[in-house]
């Protein structure tokens, strides 16, 4: 269960390393480095540098020489991991997809209460988008120009995340905790609200809104909408419980 943003941040660093290790293991046919620890470390450098450059000058304007300069790898060293920019996009997108899916599912895995499960899913997604904002921004802005396979994967992943929220809401409706609404439509609206955090950060920075403030506001808004008016005691109870976390 997510206690606060700083704790989440510390836990995520381990997940990012594990994802890079998985990427190496899945791409040993392309990556010519045999030592796993070295490959894992350099994959993280390549991914971080790519996102930094893509968000400052644009992915298509970025060259592999730019990437070498920013990451500290030689051209030969870089070619030991990727053959071209299509390989690079695959690494970037695979890393982000895996991390997003794993993070959200990890924090809701053992929760039965749909109110708390929805709260944790929101906090996991919003907190993650704060920590790896360059990837979320990159994935959204570059979606139209991605290779066909990567574009399909991006659409599928977005729908998968929406489905996680849809399933939580549907569970709450079936249990009589949430009122009857269009769960699929609401899950799409939730995704759109969460996107606003990483696409329009300046707006919230000027308002002095922290990442915890933003996640909590979405949570409270959804609870006020989903919990039946007739169960006012339930709403108060859940709000008090959520405020304590």
C-alpha positions as CSV (number, residue, x, y, z in Angstrom):
1,X,0.0,0.0,0.0
2,X,1.3,3.5,-0.9
3,X,1.9,5.5,2.2
4,X,3.3,8.7,0.6
5,X,5.1,9.9,-2.5
6,X,8.6,9.7,-1.0
7,X,8.2,6.1,0.0
8,X,6.8,5.3,-3.4
9,X,9.8,7.0,-5.0
10,X,12.2,4.8,-3.1
11,X,10.4,1.6,-4.0
12,X,10.2,2.5,-7.7
13,X,13.9,2.7,-8.2
14,X,14.1,-1.1,-7.6
15,X,11.4,-1.7,-10.1
16,X,13.1,0.4,-12.8
17,X,16.2,-1.7,-12.5
18,X,14.3,-4.9,-12.7
19,X,12.5,-3.8,-15.8
20,X,15.9,-3.0,-17.5
21,X,17.1,-6.4,-16.5
22,X,14.0,-8.0,-18.1
23,X,14.5,-5.9,-21.3
24,X,18.1,-7.3,-21.5
25,X,16.9,-10.8,-21.1
26,X,14.2,-10.4,-23.7
27,X,16.6,-8.9,-26.3
28,X,19.7,-11.0,-26.0
29,X,19.4,-11.8,-29.7
30,X,20.0,-8.1,-30.4
31,X,22.1,-7.0,-27.5
32,X,25.7,-8.1,-27.9
33,X,26.8,-7.5,-24.3
34,X,27.0,-10.7,-22.3
35,X,27.4,-9.3,-18.8
36,X,23.9,-8.7,-17.4
37,X,24.8,-6.1,-14.8
38,X,26.7,-4.0,-17.4
39,X,23.9,-4.3,-19.9
40,X,21.2,-3.4,-17.4
41,X,23.0,-0.3,-16.2
42,X,23.7,0.9,-19.8
43,X,20.1,0.2,-20.9
44,X,18.9,2.5,-18.1
45,X,21.4,5.2,-19.3
46,X,20.2,4.9,-22.9
47,X,16.6,5.1,-22.0
48,X,17.1,8.1,-19.7
49,X,19.2,10.0,-22.3
50,X,16.7,9.3,-25.1
51,X,13.8,10.6,-23.1
52,X,15.8,13.7,-22.0
53,X,16.8,14.5,-25.6
54,X,13.4,13.6,-27.1
55,X,11.6,16.0,-24.7
56,X,14.1,18.8,-25.3
57,X,14.6,18.7,-29.1
58,X,12.2,16.0,-30.4
59,X,12.8,12.3,-31.0
60,X,13.0,12.7,-34.8
61,X,15.4,15.6,-34.6
62,X,17.6,13.6,-32.2
63,X,20.5,11.6,-33.7
64,X,22.3,8.6,-32.4
65,X,25.4,10.8,-32.1
66,X,23.4,13.1,-29.8
67,X,22.5,10.0,-27.8
68,X,26.1,8.9,-27.5
69,X,27.1,12.4,-26.3
70,X,24.4,12.6,-23.7
71,X,24.7,9.0,-22.4
72,X,28.5,8.8,-22.5
73,X,28.5,5.7,-24.7
74,X,30.6,5.5,-27.8
75,X,28.9,4.9,-31.1
76,X,30.2,1.3,-31.1
77,X,29.0,0.9,-27.5
78,X,25.6,2.1,-28.5
79,X,25.4,-0.3,-31.4
80,X,26.0,-3.1,-29.1
81,X,22.4,-2.4,-27.8
82,X,20.5,-1.1,-30.7
83,X,20.8,-1.2,-34.5
84,X,18.7,1.9,-35.3
85,X,16.1,4.3,-33.9
86,X,13.3,1.7,-34.3
87,X,15.1,-0.6,-31.9
88,X,15.5,2.4,-29.6
89,X,11.7,3.2,-29.7
90,X,11.0,-0.5,-28.9
91,X,13.2,-0.3,-25.8
92,X,11.7,3.0,-24.6
93,X,8.1,1.9,-25.1
94,X,8.6,-1.6,-23.6
95,X,10.3,-0.1,-20.5
96,X,7.4,2.3,-19.9
97,X,4.7,-0.2,-20.6
98,X,6.1,-2.8,-18.3
99,X,6.7,-0.4,-15.5
100,X,3.3,1.2,-15.7
101,X,1.5,-2.1,-15.8
102,X,3.5,-3.7,-13.0
103,X,3.3,-0.7,-10.7
104,X,-0.4,-0.2,-10.9
105,X,-1.1,-4.0,-10.5
106,X,1.4,-4.3,-7.7
107,X,-0.3,-1.8,-5.4
108,X,-3.8,-3.1,-5.9
109,X,-3.1,-6.8,-5.8
110,X,-4.2,-7.6,-2.3
111,X,-6.9,-5.0,-1.8
112,X,-10.5,-6.2,-1.5
113,X,-12.3,-3.0,-0.8
114,X,-13.1,-1.3,-4.2
115,X,-12.9,2.2,-2.6
116,X,-9.4,1.7,-1.3
117,X,-8.4,-0.2,-4.5
118,X,-9.4,2.7,-6.7
119,X,-7.6,5.1,-4.4
120,X,-4.4,3.1,-4.6
121,X,-4.6,2.7,-8.4
122,X,-5.0,6.4,-8.8
123,X,-2.0,7.2,-6.5
124,X,0.2,4.6,-8.2
125,X,-0.5,5.9,-11.7
126,X,-0.2,9.6,-10.8
127,X,2.9,9.1,-8.6
128,X,4.5,7.0,-11.4
129,X,3.8,9.7,-14.0
130,X,5.5,12.2,-11.8
131,X,8.7,10.1,-11.5
132,X,8.9,9.0,-15.1
133,X,7.1,12.0,-16.6
134,X,9.5,12.2,-19.6
135,X,8.3,8.8,-20.7
136,X,4.6,9.5,-20.3
137,X,5.1,12.8,-22.2
138,X,7.1,11.1,-24.9
139,X,4.6,8.3,-25.3
140,X,1.7,10.7,-25.6
141,X,3.4,13.3,-27.9
142,X,5.1,10.7,-30.2
143,X,2.1,8.3,-30.5
144,X,1.1,9.4,-34.0
145,X,4.5,9.0,-35.4
146,X,5.4,5.7,-33.8
147,X,6.0,2.6,-36.1
148,X,2.8,0.6,-36.6
149,X,3.6,-2.1,-34.1
150,X,4.6,0.3,-31.4
151,X,1.5,2.4,-32.1
152,X,-0.7,-0.6,-31.7
153,X,1.1,-1.5,-28.4
154,X,0.6,2.0,-27.1
155,X,-3.1,1.9,-27.8
156,X,-3.4,-1.5,-26.3
157,X,-1.6,-0.5,-23.1
158,X,-3.7,2.6,-22.7
159,X,-6.8,0.5,-23.0
160,X,-5.3,-2.0,-20.5
161,X,-4.8,0.7,-17.9
162,X,-8.4,1.9,-18.5
163,X,-9.6,-1.6,-18.1
164,X,-7.9,-1.9,-14.7
165,X,-9.9,1.1,-13.5
166,X,-13.0,-0.2,-15.2
167,X,-12.8,-3.5,-13.4
168,X,-12.3,-1.8,-10.0
169,X,-15.4,0.3,-10.6
170,X,-17.4,-2.7,-11.9
171,X,-16.4,-4.6,-8.8
172,X,-17.7,-1.8,-6.6
173,X,-21.0,-1.7,-8.5
174,X,-21.4,-5.4,-8.2
175,X,-20.8,-5.3,-4.4
176,X,-23.3,-2.4,-4.0
177,X,-20.5,-0.1,-2.8
178,X,-20.6,2.2,-5.9
179,X,-23.8,3.5,-7.5
180,X,-24.8,2.3,-11.0
181,X,-22.8,4.2,-13.7
182,X,-21.1,3.6,-17.0
183,X,-17.8,2.1,-15.7
184,X,-16.1,2.0,-19.1
185,X,-16.8,5.7,-19.7
186,X,-15.7,6.8,-16.2
187,X,-12.5,4.8,-16.5
188,X,-11.7,6.8,-19.7
189,X,-12.4,10.0,-18.0
190,X,-10.1,9.0,-15.1
191,X,-7.3,8.3,-17.6
192,X,-7.9,11.8,-19.1
193,X,-7.7,13.5,-15.7
194,X,-4.5,11.7,-14.8
195,X,-3.0,12.7,-18.2
196,X,-3.5,16.3,-17.3
197,X,-0.9,16.0,-14.6
198,X,2.0,15.2,-16.9
199,X,0.9,17.1,-20.0
200,X,0.1,20.4,-18.2
201,X,2.5,20.5,-15.2
202,X,3.1,24.2,-15.5
203,X,-0.5,25.0,-14.7
204,X,-0.4,22.9,-11.5
205,X,3.0,24.2,-10.5
206,X,1.7,27.8,-10.7
207,X,-1.2,26.8,-8.5
208,X,1.1,25.2,-5.9
209,X,-0.4,21.8,-6.4
210,X,1.7,18.9,-5.3
211,X,1.5,15.4,-6.8
212,X,-0.1,14.2,-3.6
213,X,-2.6,17.0,-3.7
214,X,-3.5,16.1,-7.3
215,X,-3.9,12.4,-6.7
216,X,-6.0,13.0,-3.5
217,X,-8.2,15.5,-5.4
218,X,-9.1,12.9,-8.1
219,X,-9.7,10.3,-5.4
220,X,-12.0,12.5,-3.4
221,X,-13.9,13.6,-6.5
222,X,-14.5,10.0,-7.6
223,X,-15.5,8.9,-4.1
224,X,-18.0,11.8,-3.9
225,X,-19.4,10.7,-7.3
226,X,-19.4,6.9,-6.9
227,X,-20.5,6.5,-3.3
228,X,-24.3,6.5,-3.1
229,X,-25.9,9.5,-1.3
230,X,-28.0,7.2,0.8
231,X,-24.8,5.6,2.3
232,X,-23.5,8.9,3.7
233,X,-22.0,7.0,6.7
234,X,-20.0,4.8,4.3
235,X,-18.7,7.9,2.4
236,X,-17.6,9.6,5.6
237,X,-16.0,6.3,6.8
238,X,-14.0,5.8,3.7
239,X,-12.9,9.5,3.5
240,X,-11.6,9.3,7.0
241,X,-9.8,6.1,6.3
242,X,-8.3,7.5,3.1
243,X,-7.2,10.7,4.8
244,X,-5.2,8.7,7.3
245,X,-3.2,7.0,4.5
